[in-house]
Amino acid sequence: MNEFSIHINVYPIARMLHTVYKFEADFFDYDPTPEDSSAGKCYNCDKDIYISLPTSSVLKDFSSPKYAIIEISTTNGKKYKIGSNQIPALVSLTPHLNTATLHVKCKMLHSPLI
């Protein structure tokens, strides 16, 4: 299991206000789980990540799920992408009092950590 740094970049697939959204999170662990489906083996890359509370305009942009590619990096600087242009991740935000939850839903054909 890898420990990831606090910087998360979200690249929307469709046109939005920004070409990249940058979030800061607490340190987190991430380990996609392999699953068998009718289409074959895939990796469940779903993850809820607690982030610093973004501006109200960013919260509004992600109030409903959006297709995007998420870029995370390990504490030693290696970068990984969750989702792709062909099979993007669904990303949404849920605000709380001082933080927000970044919800990532994605199934990938290969592990993003390879």
N, CA, C and O atoms as CSV, one atom per row, in Angstrom:
chain,resi,resn,atom,element,x,y,z
A,1,MET,N,N,0.839,-1.166,0.000
A,1,MET,CA,C,0.000,0.000,0.000
A,1,MET,C,C,0.891,1.239,0.000
A,1,MET,O,O,1.852,1.312,0.766
A,2,ASN,N,N,0.581,2.204,-0.848
A,2,ASN,CA,C,1.371,3.419,-0.942
A,2,ASN,C,C,0.748,4.534,-0.115
A,2,ASN,O,O,-0.473,4.615,0.020
A,3,GLU,N,N,1.596,5.388,0.436
A,3,GLU,CA,C,1.102,6.584,1.117
A,3,GLU,C,C,1.240,7.738,0.142
A,3,GLU,O,O,2.291,7.927,-0.468
A,4,PHE,N,N,0.177,8.504,0.003
A,4,PHE,CA,C,0.163,9.571,-0.990
A,4,PHE,C,C,0.261,10.936,-0.339
A,4,PHE,O,O,-0.119,11.127,0.816
A,5,SER,N,N,0.779,11.879,-1.106
A,5,SER,CA,C,0.970,13.231,-0.599
A,5,SER,C,C,-0.356,13.984,-0.584
A,5,SER,O,O,-1.408,13.440,-0.920
A,6,ILE,N,N,-0.273,15.224,-0.192
A,6,ILE,CA,C,-1.489,15.990,0.011
A,6,ILE,C,C,-1.994,16.704,-1.239
A,6,ILE,O,O,-3.072,17.298,-1.205
A,7,HIS,N,N,-1.254,16.665,-2.327
A,7,HIS,CA,C,-1.639,17.403,-3.528
A,7,HIS,C,C,-2.385,16.499,-4.511
A,7,HIS,O,O,-1.888,15.444,-4.905
A,8,ILE,N,N,-3.576,16.929,-4.896
A,8,ILE,CA,C,-4.405,16.179,-5.841
A,8,ILE,C,C,-4.801,17.134,-6.958
A,8,ILE,O,O,-5.296,18.230,-6.697
A,9,ASN,N,N,-4.582,16.718,-8.204
A,9,ASN,CA,C,-5.014,17.495,-9.361
A,9,ASN,C,C,-6.157,16.762,-10.047
A,9,ASN,O,O,-6.087,15.554,-10.274
A,10,VAL,N,N,-7.205,17.499,-10.373
A,10,VAL,CA,C,-8.365,16.934,-11.065
A,10,VAL,C,C,-8.478,17.638,-12.412
A,10,VAL,O,O,-8.650,18.855,-12.477
A,11,TYR,N,N,-8.379,16.846,-13.496
A,11,TYR,CA,C,-8.466,17.374,-14.857
A,11,TYR,C,C,-9.828,16.997,-15.436
A,11,TYR,O,O,-10.040,15.833,-15.777
A,12,PRO,N,N,-10.759,17.950,-15.556
A,12,PRO,CA,C,-12.085,17.626,-16.092
A,12,PRO,C,C,-12.017,17.219,-17.558
A,12,PRO,O,O,-11.218,17.756,-18.325
A,13,ILE,N,N,-12.861,16.267,-17.940
A,13,ILE,CA,C,-12.948,15.829,-19.334
A,13,ILE,C,C,-13.781,16.832,-20.134
A,13,ILE,O,O,-13.389,17.234,-21.229
A,14,ALA,N,N,-14.915,17.230,-19.591
A,14,ALA,CA,C,-15.781,18.208,-20.259
A,14,ALA,C,C,-15.305,19.618,-19.908
A,14,ALA,O,O,-14.515,19.808,-18.984
A,15,ARG,N,N,-15.786,20.568,-20.639
A,15,ARG,CA,C,-15.400,21.955,-20.411
A,15,ARG,C,C,-15.995,22.448,-19.093
A,15,ARG,O,O,-17.200,22.343,-18.864
A,16,MET,N,N,-15.125,22.989,-18.229
A,16,MET,CA,C,-15.545,23.565,-16.955
A,16,MET,C,C,-14.828,24.900,-16.780
A,16,MET,O,O,-14.111,25.346,-17.676
A,17,LEU,N,N,-15.020,25.536,-15.632
A,17,LEU,CA,C,-14.404,26.841,-15.397
A,17,LEU,C,C,-12.881,26.790,-15.419
A,17,LEU,O,O,-12.238,27.726,-15.893
A,18,HIS,N,N,-12.297,25.701,-14.910
A,18,HIS,CA,C,-10.837,25.556,-14.871
A,18,HIS,C,C,-10.427,24.325,-15.674
A,18,HIS,O,O,-11.200,23.380,-15.829
A,19,THR,N,N,-9.199,24.354,-16.181
A,19,THR,CA,C,-8.681,23.166,-16.871
A,19,THR,C,C,-8.112,22.168,-15.877
A,19,THR,O,O,-8.033,20.975,-16.170
A,20,VAL,N,N,-7.714,22.647,-14.696
A,20,VAL,CA,C,-7.241,21.776,-13.627
A,20,VAL,C,C,-7.711,22.352,-12.289
A,20,VAL,O,O,-7.642,23.559,-12.057
A,21,TYR,N,N,-8.180,21.482,-11.436
A,21,TYR,CA,C,-8.582,21.857,-10.084
A,21,TYR,C,C,-7.561,21.246,-9.142
A,21,TYR,O,O,-7.270,20.053,-9.224
A,22,LYS,N,N,-7.016,22.061,-8.247
A,22,LYS,CA,C,-5.997,21.591,-7.309
A,22,LYS,C,C,-6.587,21.566,-5.908
A,22,LYS,O,O,-7.159,22.547,-5.432
A,23,PHE,N,N,-6.431,20.405,-5.256
A,23,PHE,CA,C,-6.947,20.234,-3.906
A,23,PHE,C,C,-5.822,19.797,-2.987
A,23,PHE,O,O,-4.849,19.182,-3.422
A,24,GLU,N,N,-5.969,20.123,-1.703
A,24,GLU,CA,C,-5.026,19.665,-0.692
A,24,GLU,C,C,-5.766,18.744,0.252
A,24,GLU,O,O,-6.841,19.080,0.749
A,25,ALA,N,N,-5.185,17.575,0.500
A,25,ALA,CA,C,-5.823,16.554,1.322
A,25,ALA,C,C,-4.931,16.183,2.496
A,25,ALA,O,O,-3.759,16.556,2.558
A,26,ASP,N,N,-5.514,15.446,3.414
A,26,ASP,CA,C,-4.717,14.804,4.455
A,26,ASP,C,C,-3.959,13.663,3.784
A,26,ASP,O,O,-4.339,13.214,2.702
A,27,PHE,N,N,-2.883,13.191,4.426
A,27,PHE,CA,C,-2.197,12.017,3.886
A,27,PHE,C,C,-3.180,10.858,3.878
A,27,PHE,O,O,-3.987,10.712,4.797
A,28,PHE,N,N,-3.111,10.036,2.840
A,28,PHE,CA,C,-4.049,8.921,2.726
A,28,PHE,C,C,-3.373,7.728,2.071
A,28,PHE,O,O,-2.379,7.868,1.359
A,29,ASP,N,N,-3.931,6.559,2.326
A,29,ASP,CA,C,-3.488,5.325,1.688
A,29,ASP,C,C,-4.459,5.000,0.566
A,29,ASP,O,O,-5.638,5.349,0.623
A,30,TYR,N,N,-3.942,4.325,-0.455
A,30,TYR,CA,C,-4.798,3.992,-1.596
A,30,TYR,C,C,-4.353,2.664,-2.166
A,30,TYR,O,O,-3.178,2.476,-2.484
A,31,ASP,N,N,-5.290,1.747,-2.295
A,31,ASP,CA,C,-4.982,0.433,-2.826
A,31,ASP,C,C,-6.181,-0.067,-3.633
A,31,ASP,O,O,-7.119,-0.609,-3.048
A,32,PRO,N,N,-6.178,0.100,-4.972
A,32,PRO,CA,C,-7.293,-0.384,-5.793
A,32,PRO,C,C,-7.450,-1.898,-5.635
A,32,PRO,O,O,-6.463,-2.625,-5.522
A,33,THR,N,N,-8.692,-2.358,-5.628
A,33,THR,CA,C,-8.951,-3.781,-5.433
A,33,THR,C,C,-9.386,-4.433,-6.737
A,33,THR,O,O,-10.249,-3.897,-7.432
A,34,PRO,N,N,-8.803,-5.582,-7.081
A,34,PRO,CA,C,-9.220,-6.288,-8.295
A,34,PRO,C,C,-10.595,-6.922,-8.088
A,34,PRO,O,O,-10.915,-7.413,-7.006
A,35,GLU,N,N,-11.394,-6.899,-9.147
A,35,GLU,CA,C,-12.736,-7.482,-9.126
A,35,GLU,C,C,-12.963,-8.256,-10.412
A,35,GLU,O,O,-12.387,-7.935,-11.452
A,36,ASP,N,N,-13.797,-9.265,-10.333
A,36,ASP,CA,C,-14.240,-9.973,-11.528
A,36,ASP,C,C,-15.607,-9.424,-11.910
A,36,ASP,O,O,-16.478,-9.245,-11.059
A,37,SER,N,N,-15.781,-9.162,-13.194
A,37,SER,CA,C,-17.072,-8.683,-13.691
A,37,SER,C,C,-17.420,-9.461,-14.953
A,37,SER,O,O,-16.650,-10.309,-15.403
A,38,SER,N,N,-18.569,-9.169,-15.512
A,38,SER,CA,C,-18.974,-9.856,-16.738
A,38,SER,C,C,-18.049,-9.511,-17.908
A,38,SER,O,O,-17.967,-10.261,-18.881
A,39,ALA,N,N,-17.359,-8.382,-17.813
A,39,ALA,CA,C,-16.441,-7.967,-18.868
A,39,ALA,C,C,-15.022,-8.473,-18.631
A,39,ALA,O,O,-14.143,-8.270,-19.469
A,40,GLY,N,N,-14.794,-9.129,-17.495
A,40,GLY,CA,C,-13.467,-9.616,-17.164
A,40,GLY,C,C,-12.952,-8.965,-15.897
A,40,GLY,O,O,-13.727,-8.410,-15.118
A,41,LYS,N,N,-11.649,-9.031,-15.689
A,41,LYS,CA,C,-11.049,-8.462,-14.486
A,41,LYS,C,C,-10.922,-6.951,-14.625
A,41,LYS,O,O,-10.498,-6.446,-15.665
A,42,CYS,N,N,-11.293,-6.234,-13.565
A,42,CYS,CA,C,-11.112,-4.790,-13.527
A,42,CYS,C,C,-10.680,-4.411,-12.116
A,42,CYS,O,O,-10.721,-5.238,-11.205
A,43,TYR,N,N,-10.270,-3.175,-11.940
A,43,TYR,CA,C,-9.824,-2.685,-10.643
A,43,TYR,C,C,-10.793,-1.616,-10.153
A,43,TYR,O,O,-11.081,-0.648,-10.858
A,44,ASN,N,N,-11.284,-1.804,-8.946
A,44,ASN,CA,C,-12.167,-0.833,-8.322
A,44,ASN,C,C,-11.293,0.247,-7.699
A,44,ASN,O,O,-10.559,-0.012,-6.745
A,45,CYS,N,N,-11.372,1.460,-8.244
A,45,CYS,CA,C,-10.524,2.568,-7.807
A,45,CYS,C,C,-11.311,3.603,-7.002
A,45,CYS,O,O,-10.883,4.752,-6.890
A,46,ASP,N,N,-12.454,3.207,-6.441
A,46,ASP,CA,C,-13.274,4.135,-5.668
A,46,ASP,C,C,-12.538,4.568,-4.404
A,46,ASP,O,O,-11.869,3.766,-3.752
A,47,LYS,N,N,-12.674,5.855,-4.071
A,47,LYS,CA,C,-12.010,6.372,-2.880
A,47,LYS,C,C,-12.693,7.662,-2.453
A,47,LYS,O,O,-13.049,8.486,-3.295
A,48,ASP,N,N,-12.877,7.838,-1.158
A,48,ASP,CA,C,-13.323,9.100,-0.580
A,48,ASP,C,C,-12.119,9.725,0.106
A,48,ASP,O,O,-11.496,9.109,0.971
A,49,ILE,N,N,-11.796,10.957,-0.288
A,49,ILE,CA,C,-10.609,11.640,0.224
A,49,ILE,C,C,-11.051,12.936,0.892
A,49,ILE,O,O,-11.797,13.719,0.302
A,50,TYR,N,N,-10.596,13.162,2.112
A,50,TYR,CA,C,-10.922,14.392,2.828
A,50,TYR,C,C,-9.948,15.480,2.418
A,50,TYR,O,O,-8.732,15.308,2.501
A,51,ILE,N,N,-10.503,16.618,1.970
A,51,ILE,CA,C,-9.690,17.726,1.468
A,51,ILE,C,C,-10.033,19.004,2.220
A,51,ILE,O,O,-11.037,19.069,2.929
A,52,SER,N,N,-9.190,20.018,2.061
A,52,SER,CA,C,-9.487,21.344,2.605
A,52,SER,C,C,-10.706,21.890,1.887
A,52,SER,O,O,-10.924,21.602,0.711
A,53,LEU,N,N,-11.494,22.672,2.589
A,53,LEU,CA,C,-12.726,23.209,2.020
A,53,LEU,C,C,-12.410,24.163,0.862
A,53,LEU,O,O,-11.780,25.199,1.078
A,54,PRO,N,N,-12.839,23.827,-0.371
A,54,PRO,CA,C,-12.585,24.712,-1.516
A,54,PRO,C,C,-13.580,25.876,-1.531
A,54,PRO,O,O,-14.472,25.960,-0.687
A,55,THR,N,N,-13.409,26.758,-2.494
A,55,THR,CA,C,-14.304,27.910,-2.613
A,55,THR,C,C,-15.710,27.449,-2.990
A,55,THR,O,O,-15.905,26.326,-3.454
A,56,SER,N,N,-16.667,28.317,-2.787
A,56,SER,CA,C,-18.065,27.970,-3.088
A,56,SER,C,C,-18.274,27.723,-4.578
A,56,SER,O,O,-19.128,26.917,-4.947
A,57,SER,N,N,-17.515,28.397,-5.444
A,57,SER,CA,C,-17.670,28.167,-6.886
A,57,SER,C,C,-17.177,26.774,-7.271
A,57,SER,O,O,-17.764,26.134,-8.144
A,58,VAL,N,N,-16.113,26.300,-6.638
A,58,VAL,CA,C,-15.603,24.953,-6.908
A,58,VAL,C,C,-16.592,23.916,-6.365
A,58,VAL,O,O,-16.853,22.905,-7.017
A,59,LEU,N,N,-17.135,24.166,-5.186
A,59,LEU,CA,C,-18.146,23.263,-4.633
A,59,LEU,C,C,-19.352,23.170,-5.558
A,59,LEU,O,O,-19.920,22.094,-5.747
A,60,LYS,N,N,-19.732,24.287,-6.123
A,60,LYS,CA,C,-20.866,24.306,-7.053
A,60,LYS,C,C,-20.531,23.528,-8.329
A,60,LYS,O,O,-21.378,22.802,-8.849
A,61,ASP,N,N,-19.293,23.676,-8.840
A,61,ASP,CA,C,-18.868,22.952,-10.047
A,61,ASP,C,C,-18.973,21.439,-9.865
A,61,ASP,O,O,-19.329,20.721,-10.799
A,62,PHE,N,N,-18.659,20.954,-8.653
A,62,PHE,CA,C,-18.647,19.516,-8.393
A,62,PHE,C,C,-19.812,19.058,-7.519
A,62,PHE,O,O,-19.729,18.012,-6.876
A,63,SER,N,N,-20.887,19.829,-7.492
A,63,SER,CA,C,-22.054,19.430,-6.697
A,63,SER,C,C,-22.725,18.197,-7.296
A,63,SER,O,O,-23.344,17.415,-6.574
A,64,SER,N,N,-22.607,18.025,-8.590
A,64,SER,CA,C,-23.050,16.788,-9.238
A,64,SER,C,C,-21.812,16.130,-9.832
A,64,SER,O,O,-20.849,16.827,-10.153
A,65,PRO,N,N,-21.808,14.805,-9.987
A,65,PRO,CA,C,-20.610,14.122,-10.481
A,65,PRO,C,C,-20.180,14.595,-11.871
A,65,PRO,O,O,-21.005,14.797,-12.762
A,66,LYS,N,N,-18.879,14.762,-12.026
A,66,LYS,CA,C,-18.271,15.184,-13.294
A,66,LYS,C,C,-17.239,14.152,-13.711
A,66,LYS,O,O,-16.598,13.525,-12.867
A,67,TYR,N,N,-17.081,13.978,-15.020
A,67,TYR,CA,C,-16.047,13.092,-15.543
A,67,TYR,C,C,-14.706,13.812,-15.494
A,67,TYR,O,O,-14.589,14.969,-15.897
A,68,ALA,N,N,-13.693,13.102,-14.991
A,68,ALA,CA,C,-12.380,13.727,-14.849
A,68,ALA,C,C,-11.293,12.659,-14.735
A,68,ALA,O,O,-11.571,11.471,-14.569
A,69,ILE,N,N,-10.053,13.122,-14.829
A,69,ILE,CA,C,-8.879,12.299,-14.563
A,69,ILE,C,C,-8.236,12.878,-13.309
A,69,ILE,O,O,-8.004,14.084,-13.223
A,70,ILE,N,N,-7.951,12.017,-12.340
A,70,ILE,CA,C,-7.378,12.453,-11.077
A,70,ILE,C,C,-5.903,12.080,-11.067
A,70,ILE,O,O,-5.537,10.946,-11.375
A,71,GLU,N,N,-5.068,13.036,-10.712
A,71,GLU,CA,C,-3.631,12.788,-10.605
A,71,GLU,C,C,-3.232,12.905,-9.145
A,71,GLU,O,O,-3.426,13.941,-8.509
A,72,ILE,N,N,-2.669,11.815,-8.626
A,72,ILE,CA,C,-2.180,11.807,-7.254
A,72,ILE,C,C,-0.702,11.461,-7.298
A,72,ILE,O,O,-0.229,10.845,-8.254
A,73,SER,N,N,0.024,11.856,-6.268
A,73,SER,CA,C,1.444,11.531,-6.238
A,73,SER,C,C,1.810,10.970,-4.868
A,73,SER,O,O,1.201,11.311,-3.854
A,74,THR,N,N,2.811,10.109,-4.864
A,74,THR,CA,C,3.273,9.541,-3.602
A,74,THR,C,C,4.104,10.583,-2.865
A,74,THR,O,O,4.439,11.632,-3.415
A,75,THR,N,N,4.431,10.281,-1.622
A,75,THR,CA,C,5.230,11.220,-0.840
A,75,THR,C,C,6.638,11.384,-1.410
A,75,THR,O,O,7.321,12.362,-1.105
A,76,ASN,N,N,7.079,10.422,-2.244
A,76,ASN,CA,C,8.405,10.570,-2.868
A,76,ASN,C,C,8.324,11.177,-4.269
A,76,ASN,O,O,9.343,11.256,-4.954
A,77,GLY,N,N,7.132,11.611,-4.716
A,77,GLY,CA,C,7.003,12.364,-5.958
A,77,GLY,C,C,6.538,11.606,-7.182
A,77,GLY,O,O,6.348,12.224,-8.229
A,78,LYS,N,N,6.344,10.299,-7.105
A,78,LYS,CA,C,5.883,9.529,-8.267
A,78,LYS,C,C,4.391,9.784,-8.487
A,78,LYS,O,O,3.604,9.725,-7.542
A,79,LYS,N,N,3.997,10.073,-9.751
A,79,LYS,CA,C,2.612,10.441,-10.064
A,79,LYS,C,C,1.832,9.278,-10.674
A,79,LYS,O,O,2.366,8.483,-11.448
A,80,TYR,N,N,0.554,9.201,-10.302
A,80,TYR,CA,C,-0.355,8.184,-10.817
A,80,TYR,C,C,-1.649,8.851,-11.245
A,80,TYR,O,O,-2.057,9.865,-10.678
A,81,LYS,N,N,-2.291,8.268,-12.254
A,81,LYS,CA,C,-3.559,8.808,-12.741
A,81,LYS,C,C,-4.676,7.793,-12.542
A,81,LYS,O,O,-4.530,6.611,-12.853
A,82,ILE,N,N,-5.791,8.282,-12.019
A,82,ILE,CA,C,-6.994,7.474,-11.862
A,82,ILE,C,C,-7.960,7.928,-12.941
A,82,ILE,O,O,-8.346,9.096,-12.984
A,83,GLY,N,N,-8.353,7.006,-13.813
A,83,GLY,CA,C,-9.209,7.335,-14.949
A,83,GLY,C,C,-8.374,7.667,-16.175
A,83,GLY,O,O,-7.164,7.877,-16.091
A,84,SER,N,N,-9.048,7.709,-17.306
A,84,SER,CA,C,-8.389,8.047,-18.571
A,84,SER,C,C,-9.412,8.752,-19.460
A,84,SER,O,O,-10.573,8.903,-19.079
A,85,ASN,N,N,-8.983,9.178,-20.631
A,85,ASN,CA,C,-9.932,9.813,-21.556
A,85,ASN,C,C,-10.999,8.831,-22.017
A,85,ASN,O,O,-12.140,9.225,-22.258
A,86,GLN,N,N,-10.638,7.545,-22.144
A,86,GLN,CA,C,-11.596,6.540,-22.595
A,86,GLN,C,C,-12.535,6.113,-21.464
A,86,GLN,O,O,-13.731,5.932,-21.690
A,87,ILE,N,N,-12.005,5.953,-20.260
A,87,ILE,CA,C,-12.806,5.547,-19.101
A,87,ILE,C,C,-12.486,6.517,-17.960
A,87,ILE,O,O,-11.655,6.206,-17.107
A,88,PRO,N,N,-13.134,7.686,-17.932
A,88,PRO,CA,C,-12.830,8.664,-16.886
A,88,PRO,C,C,-13.457,8.287,-15.546
A,88,PRO,O,O,-14.358,7.451,-15.471
A,89,ALA,N,N,-12.964,8.914,-14.513
A,89,ALA,CA,C,-13.519,8.746,-13.170
A,89,ALA,C,C,-14.680,9.722,-12.994
A,89,ALA,O,O,-14.728,10.761,-13.654
A,90,LEU,N,N,-15.607,9.391,-12.110
A,90,LEU,CA,C,-16.671,10.306,-11.715
A,90,LEU,C,C,-16.243,10.967,-10.411
A,90,LEU,O,O,-15.906,10.281,-9.446
A,91,VAL,N,N,-16.255,12.292,-10.382
A,91,VAL,CA,C,-15.767,13.041,-9.234
A,91,VAL,C,C,-16.858,13.990,-8.751
A,91,VAL,O,O,-17.496,14.679,-9.546
A,92,SER,N,N,-17.061,14.013,-7.435
A,92,SER,CA,C,-18.002,14.972,-6.843
A,92,SER,C,C,-17.457,15.411,-5.488
A,92,SER,O,O,-16.563,14.776,-4.929
A,93,LEU,N,N,-18.008,16.504,-4.971
A,93,LEU,CA,C,-17.590,17.043,-3.678
A,93,LEU,C,C,-18.786,17.143,-2.742
A,93,LEU,O,O,-19.885,17.511,-3.156
A,94,THR,N,N,-18.561,16.814,-1.485
A,94,THR,CA,C,-19.560,17.012,-0.440
A,94,THR,C,C,-18.935,17.918,0.606
A,94,THR,O,O,-17.938,17.547,1.225
A,95,PRO,N,N,-19.513,19.119,0.818
A,95,PRO,CA,C,-18.930,20.029,1.808
A,95,PRO,C,C,-19.319,19.643,3.233
A,95,PRO,O,O,-20.394,19.100,3.485
A,96,HIS,N,N,-18.402,19.944,4.156
A,96,HIS,CA,C,-18.647,19.803,5.585
A,96,HIS,C,C,-18.318,21.156,6.211
A,96,HIS,O,O,-18.134,22.134,5.488
A,97,LEU,N,N,-18.244,21.229,7.497
A,97,LEU,CA,C,-18.027,22.505,8.174
A,97,LEU,C,C,-16.687,23.142,7.792
A,97,LEU,O,O,-16.660,24.288,7.344
A,98,ASN,N,N,-15.580,22.420,7.962
A,98,ASN,CA,C,-14.246,22.958,7.659
A,98,ASN,C,C,-13.508,22.188,6.584
A,98,ASN,O,O,-12.415,22.579,6.175
A,99,THR,N,N,-14.096,21.097,6.124
A,99,THR,CA,C,-13.463,20.261,5.111
A,99,THR,C,C,-14.495,19.879,4.062
A,99,THR,O,O,-15.652,20.295,4.126
A,100,ALA,N,N,-14.065,19.094,3.113
A,100,ALA,CA,C,-14.969,18.545,2.097
A,100,ALA,C,C,-14.494,17.122,1.795
A,100,ALA,O,O,-13.350,16.760,2.073
A,101,THR,N,N,-15.382,16.339,1.231
A,101,THR,CA,C,-15.025,14.988,0.809
A,101,THR,C,C,-15.016,14.931,-0.700
A,101,THR,O,O,-16.010,15.257,-1.349
A,102,LEU,N,N,-13.895,14.518,-1.258
A,102,LEU,CA,C,-13.758,14.314,-2.692
A,102,LEU,C,C,-14.106,12.855,-2.960
A,102,LEU,O,O,-13.366,11.953,-2.570
A,103,HIS,N,N,-15.237,12.627,-3.628
A,103,HIS,CA,C,-15.686,11.273,-3.944
A,103,HIS,C,C,-15.178,10.901,-5.332
A,103,HIS,O,O,-15.451,11.604,-6.306
A,104,VAL,N,N,-14.445,9.808,-5.423
A,104,VAL,CA,C,-13.916,9.325,-6.695
A,104,VAL,C,C,-14.516,7.948,-6.946
A,104,VAL,O,O,-14.403,7.054,-6.108
A,105,LYS,N,N,-15.154,7.777,-8.101
A,105,LYS,CA,C,-15.700,6.480,-8.505
A,105,LYS,C,C,-15.102,6.143,-9.864
A,105,LYS,O,O,-15.241,6.899,-10.826
A,106,CYS,N,N,-14.434,4.992,-9.927
A,106,CYS,CA,C,-13.791,4.624,-11.180
A,106,CYS,C,C,-13.487,3.141,-11.190
A,106,CYS,O,O,-13.080,2.579,-10.173
A,107,LYS,N,N,-13.677,2.516,-12.313
A,107,LYS,CA,C,-13.244,1.153,-12.579
A,107,LYS,C,C,-12.214,1.254,-13.705
A,107,LYS,O,O,-12.443,1.932,-14.707
A,108,MET,N,N,-11.088,0.579,-13.532
A,108,MET,CA,C,-10.046,0.611,-14.553
A,108,MET,C,C,-9.683,-0.787,-14.971
A,108,MET,O,O,-9.828,-1.728,-14.191
A,109,LEU,N,N,-9.208,-0.942,-16.206
A,109,LEU,CA,C,-8.817,-2.237,-16.725
A,109,LEU,C,C,-7.481,-2.715,-16.177
A,109,LEU,O,O,-7.181,-3.909,-16.213
A,110,HIS,N,N,-6.679,-1.784,-15.668
A,110,HIS,CA,C,-5.397,-2.125,-15.055
A,110,HIS,C,C,-5.236,-1.261,-13.811
A,110,HIS,O,O,-5.877,-0.217,-13.689
A,111,SER,N,N,-4.401,-1.681,-12.910
A,111,SER,CA,C,-4.193,-0.918,-11.689
A,111,SER,C,C,-3.510,0.409,-12.018
A,111,SER,O,O,-2.532,0.424,-12.765
A,112,PRO,N,N,-4.002,1.514,-11.478
A,112,PRO,CA,C,-3.343,2.799,-11.742
A,112,PRO,C,C,-1.993,2.911,-11.055
A,112,PRO,O,O,-1.232,3.834,-11.347
A,113,LEU,N,N,-1.679,1.996,-10.153
A,113,LEU,CA,C,-0.422,2.049,-9.420
A,113,LEU,C,C,0.703,1.281,-10.089
A,113,LEU,O,O,1.786,1.145,-9.520
A,114,ILE,N,N,0.457,0.775,-11.301
A,114,ILE,CA,C,1.498,0.037,-12.022
A,114,ILE,C,C,2.254,0.987,-12.919
A,114,ILE,O,O,3.178,0.572,-13.619
